Amino acid sequence: TARFRPRPAPGAGDRLRTVAGFAALLAGALFGVARKAPTRRRRAMADGLMHDATAATLRTLDVTVRVTGAEHARAPRPAVFLFNHQSQFDVIIVPYVLGGGVTAIAKKELTRNPVFGPLMRFVGVTFIDRADSASARAALEPVVSTLRDGLSVAVAPEGTRSYTPGPGPFKKGAFHIARQAGVPVIPVVIRNAGEIAWRDSPFARPGVVDVAVLPPIDVSAWDPAELDDRVEEVRRLYEDTLLDWPAS
């Protein structure tokens, strides 16, 4: 008989470590911008921010990220990177894995976050209002130009954090963007992020997060009439990968 234990509440050490992690995030962000400021290029400063902020945060939280398929995170570029979404700390894990040359699409509510909001605006994140589908579609139009200009985009196709370790239904917006821009989609499968910090928890525990970056998928020839089925095939890739994790 299987026995399940409830996840214990965060302890004092977890809370202190998380506070230290946010301090490291801000310090790393400032250092990364300052390090690249002599270039006078905003994109270089944004890349420096993401690299130094995410590395400092993970190191302070004592979180190790193990990556399989890292070569797909570097090429082809530009691309639409799709990640399954469990934890608030995915916004640390994903840019850490993908490196520079990437921005994102995020929900409008994050603009009110005192830590993530300003940092995400600096790196050029596109914020969408999920409650207003017409507004969301209009906000996504410039993302096609972003991709055509050579900058990759990361997006959670579920649209919100999952309640379970498995992926929820995928929305089609990211696939439409990739088709219009003529770039591939690249699945980024995250395992164990919920063990670090579950769905709505602001506190993080130390541990290991596994990330598998799968080979790129060419969506240019997809028939729009078959889009629902093709998107579901991609979603099942996440399920299959989580059930049978690829060897390093």
C-alpha positions as CSV (number, residue, x, y, z in Angstrom):
1,T,0.0,0.0,0.0
2,A,1.4,3.4,-0.9
3,R,1.7,5.9,1.9
4,F,1.7,9.6,1.3
5,R,3.0,12.2,3.7
6,P,1.8,15.8,3.6
7,R,4.5,18.3,2.6
8,P,5.7,19.9,5.8
9,A,5.2,23.6,6.3
10,P,8.3,25.8,5.6
11,G,10.5,26.0,8.7
12,A,12.4,29.0,10.0
13,G,15.4,28.0,8.1
14,D,13.5,27.9,4.8
15,R,12.0,31.4,5.5
16,L,15.4,32.9,6.3
17,R,17.0,31.2,3.3
18,T,14.2,32.6,1.0
19,V,14.7,36.1,2.3
20,A,18.4,35.8,1.7
21,G,17.6,34.4,-1.8
22,F,15.6,37.5,-2.7
23,A,18.4,39.7,-1.4
24,A,20.8,37.8,-3.6
25,L,18.4,38.2,-6.5
26,L,18.5,42.0,-6.2
27,A,22.2,42.2,-5.5
28,G,22.9,39.9,-8.5
29,A,20.7,41.9,-10.7
30,L,22.4,45.2,-9.8
31,F,25.8,43.6,-10.2
32,G,24.9,42.1,-13.6
33,V,23.7,45.4,-15.0
34,A,26.7,47.3,-13.6
35,R,29.1,44.6,-15.1
36,K,27.6,45.1,-18.6
37,A,27.0,48.9,-18.3
38,P,30.2,49.8,-20.1
39,T,28.7,48.3,-23.3
40,R,25.9,50.8,-23.2
41,R,23.7,48.2,-24.7
42,R,20.4,47.5,-22.9
43,R,20.3,43.9,-24.2
44,A,23.7,43.1,-22.8
45,M,22.7,44.6,-19.5
46,A,19.5,42.6,-19.4
47,D,21.5,39.4,-20.1
48,G,23.9,40.3,-17.4
49,L,21.0,40.9,-15.0
50,M,19.5,37.5,-15.7
51,H,22.7,35.6,-15.5
52,D,24.0,37.1,-12.3
53,A,20.6,37.4,-10.5
54,T,19.5,33.8,-11.2
55,A,22.9,32.2,-10.4
56,A,23.2,34.2,-7.1
57,T,19.6,33.2,-6.1
58,L,20.0,29.5,-6.8
59,R,23.3,29.4,-5.0
60,T,21.9,31.2,-1.9
61,L,18.8,28.9,-1.9
62,D,21.1,25.8,-2.2
63,V,19.2,24.7,-5.3
64,T,21.0,22.7,-7.9
65,V,19.7,22.7,-11.5
66,R,20.7,19.6,-13.6
67,V,20.2,20.1,-17.3
68,T,19.7,17.4,-20.0
69,G,19.8,18.5,-23.6
70,A,21.6,21.8,-22.9
71,E,22.6,22.1,-26.5
72,H,19.0,22.7,-27.5
73,A,18.9,25.7,-25.1
74,R,21.6,27.3,-27.2
75,A,20.5,26.5,-30.7
76,P,18.5,27.1,-32.8
77,R,17.9,30.7,-31.9
78,P,15.6,32.6,-32.0
79,A,13.0,30.2,-30.8
80,V,9.9,30.0,-28.6
81,F,10.8,28.1,-25.4
82,L,7.8,26.4,-23.8
83,F,8.1,25.4,-20.1
84,N,5.7,23.6,-17.8
85,H,4.9,25.8,-14.8
86,Q,4.7,24.6,-11.2
87,S,6.4,27.1,-9.0
88,Q,6.9,30.8,-8.6
89,F,10.7,30.0,-8.8
90,D,10.3,28.9,-12.4
91,V,11.1,32.5,-13.3
92,I,14.6,31.9,-11.8
93,I,15.1,28.4,-13.2
94,V,14.1,29.1,-16.8
95,P,16.4,32.1,-17.5
96,Y,19.2,30.4,-15.7
97,V,18.9,27.4,-18.1
98,L,18.4,29.4,-21.3
99,G,21.1,32.0,-20.7
100,G,21.1,35.3,-22.6
101,G,19.2,36.4,-25.6
102,V,15.8,35.5,-24.2
103,T,12.8,37.5,-22.9
104,A,9.4,36.2,-21.8
105,I,5.6,36.5,-21.8
106,A,4.1,36.8,-18.4
107,K,0.8,37.5,-16.7
108,K,0.0,41.2,-16.0
109,E,-0.4,40.5,-12.3
110,L,3.4,40.2,-12.0
111,T,3.8,43.9,-12.7
112,R,2.6,44.4,-9.1
113,N,5.3,42.1,-7.7
114,P,7.8,44.5,-6.0
115,V,10.8,42.2,-6.8
116,F,10.0,40.4,-10.1
117,G,8.0,43.2,-11.7
118,P,10.7,45.8,-12.2
119,L,13.3,43.2,-13.1
120,M,11.0,41.7,-15.7
121,R,10.2,45.0,-17.2
122,F,13.9,45.8,-17.5
123,V,14.5,42.6,-19.6
124,G,11.6,43.4,-21.9
125,V,9.0,40.9,-20.8
126,T,5.6,41.3,-22.5
127,F,2.8,41.3,-19.9
128,I,-0.7,40.1,-20.9
129,D,-4.1,40.4,-19.3
130,R,-5.4,36.9,-19.2
131,A,-8.9,38.1,-18.3
132,D,-9.2,40.1,-21.6
133,S,-8.5,37.8,-24.5
134,A,-8.7,40.6,-27.1
135,S,-6.1,42.7,-25.1
136,A,-3.9,39.6,-24.7
137,R,-3.9,38.9,-28.5
138,A,-3.0,42.6,-29.2
139,A,-0.2,42.5,-26.6
140,L,1.3,39.4,-28.3
141,E,1.6,41.0,-31.7
142,P,4.9,42.8,-31.0
143,V,6.3,39.4,-29.8
144,V,6.4,38.3,-33.4
145,S,8.6,41.3,-34.2
146,T,10.8,40.5,-31.2
147,L,11.4,37.0,-32.5
148,R,12.1,38.2,-36.1
149,D,14.6,40.6,-34.6
150,G,16.5,37.7,-33.2
151,L,15.5,37.6,-29.5
152,S,14.0,34.3,-28.2
153,V,10.9,34.2,-26.0
154,A,10.0,31.9,-23.1
155,V,6.4,31.2,-22.2
156,A,4.4,28.8,-20.1
157,P,1.8,27.4,-22.5
158,E,-0.4,26.3,-19.6
159,G,-1.0,30.0,-18.8
160,T,-0.9,29.4,-15.0
161,R,0.9,27.3,-12.5
162,S,-0.2,23.6,-12.4
163,Y,-1.8,22.1,-9.3
164,T,-0.1,18.8,-10.1
165,P,3.4,17.7,-11.2
166,G,1.9,16.9,-14.6
167,P,1.2,19.6,-17.2
168,G,-2.2,21.1,-17.6
169,P,-3.9,21.9,-20.9
170,F,-1.8,24.0,-23.3
171,K,-3.1,27.3,-24.8
172,K,-2.3,27.9,-28.5
173,G,-1.0,31.5,-28.4
174,A,2.7,30.5,-28.2
175,F,2.3,28.2,-31.2
176,H,0.6,30.9,-33.2
177,I,3.5,33.3,-32.4
178,A,6.1,30.7,-33.5
179,R,4.3,30.1,-36.8
180,Q,3.9,33.8,-37.6
181,A,7.6,34.5,-36.8
182,G,8.9,31.4,-38.6
183,V,10.8,30.0,-35.6
184,P,10.6,26.6,-33.9
185,V,9.2,25.8,-30.5
186,I,11.5,24.1,-28.0
187,P,10.0,22.2,-25.1
188,V,11.7,22.9,-21.7
189,V,10.5,20.2,-19.2
190,I,11.0,21.0,-15.5
191,R,10.9,18.3,-12.9
192,N,10.8,18.8,-9.1
193,A,10.3,22.5,-9.1
194,G,7.2,21.9,-6.9
195,E,9.4,20.2,-4.3
196,I,11.5,23.4,-4.1
197,A,8.5,25.7,-3.8
198,W,5.0,24.5,-4.5
199,R,2.4,26.4,-6.6
200,D,1.6,29.4,-4.4
201,S,4.3,29.1,-1.8
202,P,6.7,32.1,-1.5
203,F,9.2,30.1,0.4
204,A,11.9,27.8,-1.1
205,R,13.6,24.7,0.2
206,P,17.0,23.5,-0.9
207,G,17.1,20.6,-3.4
208,V,17.6,19.6,-7.0
209,V,15.6,20.6,-10.0
210,D,15.9,18.6,-13.2
211,V,15.4,20.3,-16.6
212,A,15.2,18.5,-20.0
213,V,15.5,20.7,-23.0
214,L,14.0,18.7,-25.9
215,P,14.9,19.0,-29.6
216,P,13.2,21.9,-31.5
217,I,9.9,21.3,-33.2
218,D,9.2,23.0,-36.6
219,V,5.7,24.3,-36.6
220,S,5.9,26.2,-39.9
221,A,4.1,23.6,-41.9
222,W,1.4,22.9,-39.3
223,D,-2.1,22.9,-40.7
224,P,-4.2,25.5,-38.7
225,A,-7.2,23.1,-38.9
226,E,-5.1,20.5,-37.0
227,L,-3.6,22.9,-34.5
228,D,-5.5,21.5,-31.5
229,D,-4.2,18.0,-32.2
230,R,-0.7,19.1,-32.8
231,V,-0.6,21.2,-29.6
232,E,-1.9,18.2,-27.7
233,E,0.9,16.1,-29.1
234,V,3.5,18.6,-27.8
235,R,1.8,18.5,-24.4
236,R,2.0,14.7,-24.3
237,L,5.8,15.1,-24.9
238,Y,5.9,16.6,-21.4
239,E,4.0,13.8,-19.8
240,D,6.2,11.2,-21.5
241,T,9.4,13.0,-20.5
242,L,8.3,13.3,-16.9
243,L,7.4,9.6,-16.8
244,D,10.6,8.4,-18.6
245,W,13.3,11.0,-17.8
246,P,16.0,11.1,-20.5
247,A,19.6,10.1,-19.5
248,S,22.1,12.9,-19.1
